[in-house]
């Protein structure tokens, strides 16, 4: 790849020169005493010029160099600076313009201000367009603002974090007192800074962030912006304003009608829908569209199209007949590889370039704009090779109409484009219409494309630079967007937007759009292990949702854990798709597999931009590989071809945070408990049904954080028997799993540790680390290299994805405890044991639970006094019996009281799946940290085990409690974990 073929600014277009006349004196850059004016004031606002007396400011008062501006509890002021920048300062604030140097001829200079306290909004003028042109000093650090708008909210006297929200523009930075810099690259994100500036993080802007600033910047009733007597309408009519306001006659602009109503955008989604002001509603290109252009005048793309069929690489009899609908775009039989698209000529609108080329029997057109963002579009192409386009930020617009007297459009297309002109990146999903109809589209008639300039890692960073956590937005898979949305009948289309990652489009349709839209997802996190390259960086991303309760529940989990690796001198993502789902409570679960990769630009590069700004996550479809779902129940009626899929997610860099500023701690190991429901082919096919498995002591689960390597490991043991629970699985006695780093200390790429709230892992690579122990004590390991797919994720990564579970109970806010979810698919060879029949047998666990903490030694138990704990219980329910039993998750409240002097206690789990249970905690281990008892509901006739251990917290050695429960009756059983604190 050469720069001339992939650099938009250098080779795709010719810049248009223009002149802007500014109403300011053309003078050299100097530090002027007068830098602006008080454009609006709500009293009381005070001004103190350098060396002068403090006075009450009035409307129109000059603001000079080093002028200090203070507002009272009811004060509000807007300062307009000479370059067009404004500071709107709320009540109880303190602002000083420290430095203002501005050359209006060149548009260059610097603006430095100090915000000592309070809240302010900055709207950038000419100086903010320059890198480093605007900085605001605060008590916690320095804010840099480039090309945009930012809300600045310092923590009040009560403490708490300061927040700096990026509303619009190119970049927002925060530099702490030690010189470490955190960046937000996309609007809709906030830099949150702890007291003193010692720690900072980038997160999505929340409604409370915006509301807090708006409350301080809204005038109180009766305030008039500093004017004594507001003008009336007649006064304005007689004022002669039209004669001095550019001396143009009055005119009325009629806005273009919107073809449909769209919902408002949530703060977390704002950045994805922002378009630069240059993007128009319509574009046109020249008649010949460059088909006879110079062959060297091209732009290199990786173009991928689906074939007429897709044959699975593992079995030639498994054939997908509509691969495009399943996201299998570019695999066997389809197009995949580098293609040169020719450059055309823009004849209307404000696009700065266009590329086009033949894709099968269709003609592909992509317009190029300055700025960055994404947009939906609809195109019309006429028989004489003229294309026009309409665009919209949130939905596919109605098709364009031909110009008066022009030939009618012969065909249409729609799609979504992601672009960054400055970073020379462009990706798209483009759907051609069927039969020339503006309202008919076939998912098989699609092309996706990627181009971009490879990141130059030789200039990426210095060895002395601090390691960074890089945060990327992940866009919705376009196959989901364009298959689960709503057609409006006029050619416009409301796309589905979802945080679901790596979801089979057929499964998405079975879940329904309402479920898929509500999936909760994370960003893509990359933790650097080197400041000079991304090689070795640990990656983590997840999406999750539990919807509904009881027999109506649906659930989905997906996880990406891996590393950036070097292959053939190119960097790419090395990881696998992990997770599971359950479509209905009566269905068996399905586990996920398949290789996640990065799509290249047609020349081998797959990380783009000057600062690794963009990647495109896709599916490795080489040799018929794909994502695959595999159901536990062999009798479940599923077309095997429907289990194959692929996805595409564009990743855009949002910001960077120094890893050293995160709460990572030292290498630590916690112990605890795990539980889950096993669905095995041998049990389901023989009519036994799913079985509940749980740990029996705190030694059965361990969790290890390795922050220096940004990785982790976990070990899990569960069995189907207990003190008061009989064995129910006739084949399996115990399941043992290893996650992340293995017992051979290999597999660091299989765990990712960002901080104590953000981590996850997949199965360890060593075959002997995960196994089934049968009732005959045979040890069964995976039957092949692909026979084990496991995942483990923290509840803090899941976020609000499990909120439905806790609608009737209170989740423990036990920051010193860890808990979350796990799942597995272990496929074994039945010939390894006399307990099993011949052939392949498999075990699935979907959304089991685990909990861990710093379990103390029993010798640390107090000998006097007592303690009371409160928290939650969460786990899996089996309702019914046999292979037709329903399975779902539930949560309830947990409480426990212990008497250390007498070694007695009591515990309760309430409102768990509509049931209450109590236990007398009389079984205290003599040498082991174990407090247990029989868990029961006398009226229902249920009985089981509750086993707990006390854990150390920041306030005492016995501040918390972790444990699990396992309870059964003839038609209902449950297994899960408990977590609580004093």
Secondary structure, DSSP 8 states (H G I E B T S, - for coil): --HHHH-IIIII----------SS------B-SEEEEEEEEES-EEEE-TTS-EEE--TT-EEETT-EEEE-TT-EEEEEETTS-EEEE-SS-EEEEEEEEEETTTTEEEEEEEEEESEEEEE--SGGGSTT-EEEEETTEEEEEESSEEEEE--BTTB--EEEEEEESSEEEEE-TTS-EEEE-STTEEEEE-GGGS-EEEEE--HHHHHHHHHHTS--TT--TT-SS---HHHHHTTTHHHHSTT-----------SS------GGGHHHH---TT--S-EEE-TTTTTTS-TTSEEEEEEEE--S-EE-TT-TT-EES-GGGGT--SSTTS-EEEEEEEE--EEESS--EEEEEEETTEEEEEEE-SSEEEEEEEEEEETTS-EEEEEESSSB-------TTS--EEEEEEEEEEEETTTTEEEEEEEEESTT-TT-EEEEEEEEEEEE-B--GGGS--TTS--EEEEEEE---HHHHTTSSEE-SSS-EE-------S--HHHHHHH-HHHHHT-EE--EEEE-S-SS-STT-EEEEEEEEEES-GGG-EEEEEEEEEEEEEETTEEEEEEEEEEEEESSTTS--EEEE-EEEE---SSS---BTTTT-EEEEEE--GGG--EEEEES-TTS---GGGGEE---EEEEEEEEEEGGGS---S-EEEEEEEEEEEEEHHHHHTT-B-EEEE-SSGGGEEEEEEGGGTEEEEEEEEES--SS-----SSEEEEEEEEES-TTS--GGGEEEEETTEEEEEB-S-GGGSEEEETT--EE-BSSTTSEEEEEEEHHHHGGGGGGGGTTS-----TT-EEEEEEEEEEEEGGG-TTS-SSEEEEEEEEEEEEEEEE--GGGS-SS-EEEEEEEEEEEEEESSBTT-EEEEEEEEEEEEEETTTTEEEEEEEEETTEEEEEEEEEE-SSS--EEEEEEETTTTEEEEEEEEEEE-SS-TTSEEEEEEEEE-SSEEEEEEEEEE-
